[in-house]
């Protein structure tokens, strides 16, 4: 239904309904009596006059009120015979119940196969000895309940929630997936494409790349806390690997705790918990403390992300574990930098220089060791200037005490946020469970506000002097390859690709070859200039496989090209039906059942270039500014730029055939890198063409196998949509 129709219906409703002044007074029916009027208090008829608000002087800063008296919420606890610690936080406002299990079985214990713990969590609800994945999903759906699992750092967390009246079934399923999961191979096979798709998507998130590289840099490449799943590692994981991991680590005596929040009491719930978890047996669990961090050499660690128009900069360093006396003091020092609108980075990087919108600074919360990080996403041209400001502000915190006024504001913000979180019972549960995991007395978190209030600017300065000095800094940057040169002023530049694989400390090896010479050799590799000129048309038929969101779809593609610059493409897949026409001067596109439409100008210009027969060999003629970047891993790299858009071409240094193209697509903040790979070149009527192609993006991939026909008669009308 169109908006115009909705508006007309709404107007009709208003016109046909009588307004209050037009409505007739309703008379009571005979034989009925009117209800007696309810007496109205005199105060309601004569309310006191509203107090006139005091005038506000915008030049005077509002005063921060004193924090209210703080009292840690009430809770009860118990311990089962198998060692499982129980916390009950009563919340009788709603007839609901929730469970939160926490156990030391997270990603840090993946060992040689990163991704094992995460896959275990994803598969917990996909089948037990008594229930299939469908049984679990159907039962939970029938009572409006949920059970979820996730991993992070050293911990596995399993949660369940629903209405109290369905507690028996919810608790039965919750305990069953924890104690008796079977990790069926067919469920792992269904999950695997989704996991691989998720891994690919991470390459499109600069901040995630920067944080992952900071862990590698600070903890060491082989440290458990620096490991991250790759396509290769998750493909190597078997159901038996997951079962072994679960059998080893998911034990009630492995620092496991269960928090119960809702409309229950300890006396009421404990018998049911004991019955549900009576078969969860304790076992000998040997979990060594993680090794000490072994940082990489100090310097700049740079992820090359072609096409980026922003740089992600992160200044990072090692920090103490949660139980260290310096931890809270250092956290306050870092809050001086990153406490939102009150933080110094916000006031400088954003307000003073307009380099960024959301700068940040934080300290992680690990048990044994941590890292601090301060950073922002900034425009590429100001990368160097933003790093300078960032370094200056961190160094000031490490060397100069803050004023009492500034420090008081930071403490008020920290304590206010802490106390506001107690509105959520799950926050209380997480504090108690973390105290159990950290092997700290519960009084530790109860006394947190008192300790924070007592710290002075000099306490924060003492911790900052130990951990925030320049000798403890590493710089991580994700951005355009061109900025590598300006990063050298901050130290040796260690380059990484989007898979966080090291590329070395120097850029590509210089090549003594001009752009013209490289493209001439490329033309010769294809078959020679005279042979290419003799090609008047190419018809390519391709069989496709699209992989996206964990699913695969088969389809076909038809490409027709006519010299000098006409192009037609048709893509047929179950999820995509698309046609494109380029007649040499204009370009159109048709999506699904919709009629053809002219392409937007920026896309049309690009398509007109690509319609040129063997267009890569003619990049300079098409107005591209081309330069040879150098040679790396057996590939000569050519960069081409036009209209603010960059493309990168990789030619085999031995054969000079094109092996890969990188193009930036998406929004103006850099979007995503789409790579196309060319393989299995074969002679087709005297020229070499790739029969195998693969297109990779963080969201999807397409593989194709193609056959060609050359010099087929084609009519010009085929390159314009039918009227």
Secondary structure, 3 states (H helix, E strand, C coil): CCHHHHHHHHHHHHHHCCCHHHCCCCCCCCCCCCCCCCCCCHHHHCCCCCCCCCCCCCCCCCCCCCCCCCCCCCCEEEECCCCCEEEEEECCCCCEEEEEEEECCCHHHCCCCCCHHHHHHHHCCCEECCCEHHHHHHHHHHCCCEEEEEEECCEEEEEEEEEHHHHHHHHHHHHHHHHCECCCHHHHHHHHHHHHHHHHHHCCCHHHHHHHHHHHHHHCCCCHHHCCCCHHHHHCCCHHHHHHHHHHHCCCCCCCEEEEEECCCHHHHHHHHHHHCCCCCCCCCCCCCCCCCCCCCCCEEEEECCCCCEEEEEEEEEEECCCCCCHHHHHHHHHHHHCHHHCHHHHHHHHHCCCCCCCEEEECCCCCEEEEEEEEEEEHHHHHHHHHHHHHHHHHHHHCCCCHHHHHHHHHHHHHHHHHHHHCHHHHHHHHHHHHHHCCCCHHHHCHHHHHHHCCHHHHHHHHHHHCCHHHCEEEEEECHHHHHHHHHHCCEEEECCCCCEEECCCCECCCCCHHHHHHHHHHHHCCHHHHHCCCEEEEEEEEEEEECCEEEEEEEEEEEECCCEEEEEEEECCCEEEEEECCCCEEEEECCCCCEECCHHHHHHHHHHCCCCHHHHCCCCCCEEEEEEEECCEEEEEEEECCEEEEEEEECCCCCEEEEEEEECCCCCCEEEEEEEEEEEEECCEEEEEEEEEECCCEEEEEEEEEEECCCCCHHHHCCCC
